[in-house]
Amino acid sequence: MAHSQHYIPPLNFGIVEENLYRSGQPNELNFPFLEKLGLRTVVYLAPEEPNQRFLNFIDDQEIQFHHLGLSPSTSTWDPISEEVVLEALELMLDPGNYPMMVMCNLGRHRTGTVIGCLRKLQRWNLTSIFEEYRRYAGPKVRILNEQFIELFDTDLVRVPVGCPKWL
């Protein structure tokens, strides 16, 4: 009997746009699934270091790894900074970085805030943006993150020539 391979997506995995994904930090069970995505870039938004097995996987797969928001003064509970959001969006608007995964520890708050700001850049209405944010945040919605998205100034984002078609 042939060995069957199971493909298990990471916690809070979602497709944002073609070749742009979101999730929480994956574990070893998720690695075969991630291999199938053929990732070129991972944007990691959590203030803490990812686990070593994940770093080894990224290295083995030759995936570009961008750890944004790493600061000794940042706690897990601090909201994401505007600087980190702008840096993440800059990476996300470069099709040369695709396929790409945006993630934080659980794929809820920091990832949700960055994706919410992307949706604002895509001119989604706030109701739809918050609905998507809440779908991933579950009962742990953070009003400060929703406020950040609402007040985010999309004029600060440099939209490059040759940005993805969906923008």
C-alpha positions as CSV (number, residue, x, y, z in Angstrom):
1,M,0.0,0.0,0.0
2,A,1.3,3.4,-0.9
3,H,2.2,5.9,1.8
4,S,-0.2,8.8,1.7
5,Q,1.1,12.3,2.4
6,H,-1.2,14.6,4.4
7,Y,-1.0,18.3,3.8
8,I,-1.9,20.2,6.9
9,P,-2.0,24.0,6.7
10,P,-0.6,26.1,9.6
11,L,-2.9,27.7,12.2
12,N,-5.0,30.5,10.8
13,F,-3.9,29.9,7.2
14,G,-5.6,31.9,4.5
15,I,-5.2,33.0,0.9
16,V,-5.0,36.8,0.8
17,E,-4.5,37.1,-2.9
18,E,-2.9,34.9,-5.6
19,N,0.5,33.7,-4.2
20,L,0.0,35.8,-1.0
21,Y,-0.8,33.8,2.1
22,R,-1.2,34.4,5.8
23,S,-0.9,32.2,8.9
24,G,0.4,31.6,12.3
25,Q,3.9,30.2,12.9
26,P,4.0,26.7,11.3
27,N,5.2,23.5,13.0
28,E,6.8,20.4,11.5
29,L,3.4,19.0,10.5
30,N,2.8,22.0,8.2
31,F,6.2,21.8,6.4
32,P,4.9,19.5,3.6
33,F,2.0,21.9,3.0
34,L,4.3,24.9,2.9
35,E,6.6,23.1,0.4
36,K,3.7,22.8,-2.0
37,L,3.2,26.5,-1.9
38,G,6.8,27.0,-3.2
39,L,7.3,30.1,-1.0
40,R,10.0,32.6,-2.0
41,T,9.5,34.9,1.0
42,V,8.3,34.8,4.5
43,V,7.5,38.0,6.4
44,Y,7.5,37.3,10.2
45,L,5.8,40.0,12.3
46,A,6.1,38.6,15.9
47,P,8.5,40.3,18.3
48,E,9.9,37.0,19.5
49,E,12.2,34.6,17.6
50,P,10.5,31.9,15.6
51,N,11.3,28.3,16.6
52,Q,14.5,26.8,15.4
53,R,12.9,24.0,13.4
54,F,11.0,26.6,11.4
55,L,14.2,28.6,10.8
56,N,15.9,25.4,9.6
57,F,13.0,24.7,7.2
58,I,13.2,28.2,5.8
59,D,17.0,27.8,5.3
60,D,16.6,24.3,3.7
61,Q,13.9,25.7,1.3
62,E,16.0,28.8,0.5
63,I,13.2,31.1,1.4
64,Q,13.9,34.8,2.0
65,F,13.1,35.5,5.7
66,H,12.2,39.0,6.9
67,H,11.8,39.3,10.6
68,L,10.1,42.7,11.1
69,G,9.3,44.4,14.4
70,L,12.1,42.6,16.3
71,S,12.9,44.9,19.1
72,P,14.0,44.2,22.7
73,S,11.5,46.7,24.0
74,T,8.5,45.2,22.2
75,S,6.3,42.9,24.1
76,T,3.8,40.4,22.6
77,W,1.0,42.6,23.7
78,D,2.3,45.9,22.1
79,P,0.4,46.9,19.0
80,I,2.3,46.7,15.7
81,S,4.1,49.9,14.8
82,E,3.3,52.0,11.7
83,E,6.9,51.5,10.6
84,V,6.6,47.7,10.6
85,V,3.3,47.9,8.7
86,L,4.9,50.1,6.0
87,E,7.9,47.8,5.8
88,A,5.6,44.7,5.4
89,L,3.5,46.4,2.8
90,E,6.6,47.4,0.8
91,L,7.6,43.8,0.7
92,M,4.1,42.7,-0.2
93,L,3.8,45.1,-3.1
94,D,6.9,43.7,-4.8
95,P,5.8,40.7,-7.0
96,G,9.5,39.6,-7.1
97,N,8.9,38.4,-3.5
98,Y,6.1,36.0,-4.4
99,P,4.9,33.4,-3.5
100,M,4.9,35.0,0.0
101,M,3.6,34.2,3.4
102,V,2.9,36.8,6.1
103,M,2.8,35.5,9.6
104,C,3.0,36.1,13.3
105,N,2.9,33.7,16.2
106,L,-0.8,32.9,16.0
107,G,-1.7,34.6,12.7
108,R,-4.2,36.8,14.4
109,H,-3.3,40.3,15.5
110,R,-0.1,41.5,13.9
111,T,-0.8,39.6,10.7
112,G,-4.5,40.8,10.8
113,T,-3.4,44.4,11.2
114,V,-1.0,44.3,8.2
115,I,-3.6,42.5,6.0
116,G,-6.2,45.0,7.2
117,C,-4.0,47.9,6.1
118,L,-3.4,46.1,2.7
119,R,-7.2,45.8,2.3
120,K,-7.5,49.5,3.0
121,L,-4.9,50.2,0.3
122,Q,-7.1,48.0,-2.0
123,R,-10.0,50.3,-1.1
124,W,-12.1,47.7,0.8
125,N,-14.7,49.2,3.0
126,L,-14.1,49.1,6.8
127,T,-16.9,46.7,7.5
128,S,-15.4,44.1,5.2
129,I,-11.9,44.8,6.6
130,F,-13.0,44.3,10.2
131,E,-15.1,41.2,9.3
132,E,-11.9,39.6,7.8
133,Y,-9.8,40.7,10.8
134,R,-12.4,39.3,13.3
135,R,-12.7,36.0,11.4
136,Y,-9.0,35.3,12.1
137,A,-8.8,37.0,15.6
138,G,-11.8,35.0,16.9
139,P,-12.9,36.0,20.4
140,K,-9.6,37.8,20.9
141,V,-10.4,40.9,18.9
142,R,-8.2,43.9,19.8
143,I,-10.0,47.2,19.4
144,L,-6.6,49.0,19.2
145,N,-5.8,47.0,16.1
146,E,-9.1,47.9,14.4
147,Q,-8.5,51.5,15.4
148,F,-5.0,51.4,13.9
149,I,-6.4,50.0,10.6
150,E,-9.2,52.6,10.5
151,L,-6.7,55.5,11.1
152,F,-4.0,54.1,8.8
153,D,-2.9,56.6,6.2
154,T,-2.5,54.8,2.9
155,D,-0.8,57.9,1.4
156,L,2.3,56.8,3.4
157,V,2.6,53.6,1.3
158,R,4.9,53.9,-1.7
159,V,3.1,51.9,-4.5
160,P,5.8,50.8,-6.9
161,V,5.5,50.6,-10.7
162,G,4.9,47.0,-11.5
163,C,3.0,46.3,-8.3
164,P,0.6,43.2,-8.2
165,K,-2.4,43.3,-10.5
166,W,-4.9,43.1,-7.6
167,L,-3.9,46.6,-6.2
